[in-house]
Amino acid sequence: MGDLIYSKAIKELETIAAEIEGDEVPVDALSEKVKRAAELIQSCRDMLKGTGEEVKKVLESFLEDKEGTDQGS
């Protein structure tokens, strides 16, 4: 997804949704909009999953450090 960050992806999804809901998208372009939305949703899921894994690692490391400190006391 390159340098597209989560907030930009969400903003683009909101724009696509508004265009579709507002009948602003010609039928010819609807398929492309839906495909782009699916790509953005998958990218957001991947970013969230990656962030969740990073947070889990940090918390596990913190807990291991804390347990080591508690045992040394």
C-alpha positions in Angstrom: 0.0 0.0 0.0 3.1 2.2 0.1 3.0 5.4 2.0 -0.8 5.5 2.3 -1.5 5.6 6.0 -4.5 4.4 7.8 -6.2 7.7 8.2 -5.9 8.5 4.5 -7.3 5.1 3.6 -10.3 5.7 5.9 -10.9 9.1 4.4 -10.8 7.7 0.9 -13.2 4.9 1.9 -15.6 7.6 3.4 -15.4 9.5 0.1 -16.1 6.4 -2.0 -19.1 5.5 0.3 -20.5 9.0 0.0 -20.2 9.0 -3.8 -21.9 5.6 -4.0 -24.7 6.6 -1.6 -25.2 9.9 -3.3 -25.6 8.3 -6.7 -22.5 10.4 -7.8 -20.8 7.3 -9.4 -21.7 6.5 -12.9 -22.6 2.8 -13.4 -19.5 2.4 -15.6 -17.2 3.4 -12.6 -19.1 1.6 -9.9 -17.1 -1.6 -10.3 -13.8 0.2 -10.0 -15.0 2.1 -6.9 -16.1 -1.1 -5.2 -12.7 -2.8 -6.1 -10.8 0.2 -4.7 -12.9 0.1 -1.5 -12.2 -3.6 -1.1 -8.4 -2.9 -1.5 -8.6 -0.1 1.1 -10.5 -2.3 3.5 -8.0 -5.1 3.2 -5.1 -2.7 3.7 -6.7 -1.2 6.8 -7.2 -4.7 8.2 -3.6 -5.5 7.5 -2.4 -2.3 9.2 -4.6 -3.0 12.2 -3.4 -6.6 12.5 0.2 -5.4 12.3 -0.3 -2.8 14.9 -2.1 -5.3 17.1 0.9 -7.7 16.8 3.3 -4.9 17.6 1.3 -3.9 20.7 1.2 -7.5 21.9 5.0 -7.9 21.5 5.6 -4.7 23.5 3.2 -5.8 26.2 4.7 -9.2 26.4 8.2 -7.7 26.7 7.0 -5.3 29.4 5.5 -8.1 31.4 8.6 -10.3 31.0 10.7 -7.3 32.2 8.3 -6.7 35.1 8.4 -10.4 36.2 12.2 -10.4 36.0 12.3 -7.2 38.2 9.7 -8.6 40.7 11.7 -11.8 41.1 14.9 -9.9 41.7 13.4 -8.0 44.6 
